[in-house]
């Protein structure tokens, strides 16, 4: 009781005015007293702090200067209303620096001694406005986002459902509020719900949980769900909010990508398999090619060997025929002998052709360049051409450019081979009419001369369909012709290679049943240093040489070859001796001197190469030099080089006739 009495006593001691004044001065709101015209009469501290004017400045201002001047009518209306009672509104006030801020105003009209005043309590609501705007923004965001945002109780009863949810699931808000969330969960996924709620109850959040949901129309969609707990103001867990994103499209794209990736992977694997197959095919091909190359090489070697084997007896046959010809024979025998001679020379020709082809195929076909006189070559050819044509009653014409420099360097034998081949063809395929042989100069540079040879006939000609094949190997026009005309079908193929080696070409023009012209061009070196020895040598054909006292040693193991060669040497007027191998030759040379040795290569005991080497070694001391000429049945390229390499002076290939033997001997003695 005594405390109550004390309070009353204390109250009486207060000066209320002082209390109100302190309250107003220190209030957290702006408090202003206006005159009935709106002039500011009193302001508190908060007013000074907020508006940025000094108190004196504020006291000289009017309510309308604090407000938006453009909306002055509203301000007047509100002020008038305040005078006659009280008013509450929200508006904008302006500070001294021109910035504005939202305010909530409560104005009360008061009457003091018949004068009307307005007392305004003004609150800066910037912060409140800001958070309200934020909340409004968030709400609209939640409402309008593409994601489904669903609120639910811990039992799964749906409490909120935004537009995103309506769009994704097809249910309107009214259809689902109050319903269980399982309405959108397919049966097989219903455990999702219990699992998630369990986590939420443990205070966990679920992020990016992927699952399936069912739309109103029954369609299943892929979703990614993030679930957060909802608490009430007192912090009690009351539910959960789901943010659900439809990832069906993503999944589709993802699946497509995966499918594509798998497809590409499969393709890639296939490619690797193909590559491997190709590689192994390639290896097989390489192997096959290697084998083919090996086989080809073996074939070439076989051909060379065969030629050796056949040439040796051929040498014997031809030699003996030549010897037989000069014995006494009756007419029958003479005729048979001629036939035998022709056949064996033809056989030798075929043998030579096959040998050429084997050289071309093994890449060993090369020219042997020597000085020669083109005039002599052409004279001989035209002579042969005339004789052959007269036998077939064909007319012959020839034209040889007189301004050709005739002293040349080239492979005369190969040139001869090509010309004889196209001339023989012309004669062979022409039954009547004429053959025309022309040689003209195409161009000359410093030391080179290109000649064009052409052979024109009036024969059977070449069919269109055959024209492309004519230079291929073993090609003849057709079977009927093949029967009628002999030949191997190799001549032109070889000629083409020779032309190429001579930096020239070979080609033809032909009309069936009218005739053909074959052209052949070749390049030669001009031999300015005229070679007198060469001329003398060639002239040797017609000379009778004094061969008395010239001694020749023949080293040869083949009995028939010995007989033939000795007979030839006898006729040529040389003295000679013979031995069967290199060992015997070395013995012989100990007591005898010879002007020349004809040395076979393949012999028992000591072969031609080794024998020559030994002879040359001995000669280093004696400072002598005996001429050694190799006789070999091998005519593969390189034989000549090998002979020269071991110290031989020249080379003659078997079979040879007397003329050939004479020429090679004359070169040395
Ligand atoms: P071969 O004359 O030995 O058969 P070639 O290679 O020299 O071989 O000629 C190939 C083929 O070209 C001949 O068989 C022939 O059918 C044809 N031929 C060549 N020259 C003539 C020509 N002047 N007239 C008609 N056909 C020709």
Boltz pocket constraint, residues with backbone or C-beta under 6 A from the ligand:
constraints:
  - pocket:
      binder: B
      contacts: [[A, 421], [A, 422], [A, 425], [A, 426], [A, 429], [A, 457], [A, 459], [A, 460], [A, 461], [A, 462], [A, 470], [A, 472], [A, 475], [A, 476], [A, 477], [A, 478], [A, 481], [A, 486], [A, 487], [A, 488], [A, 489], [A, 490], [A, 491], [A, 492], [A, 493], [A, 516]]
      max_distance: 6.0
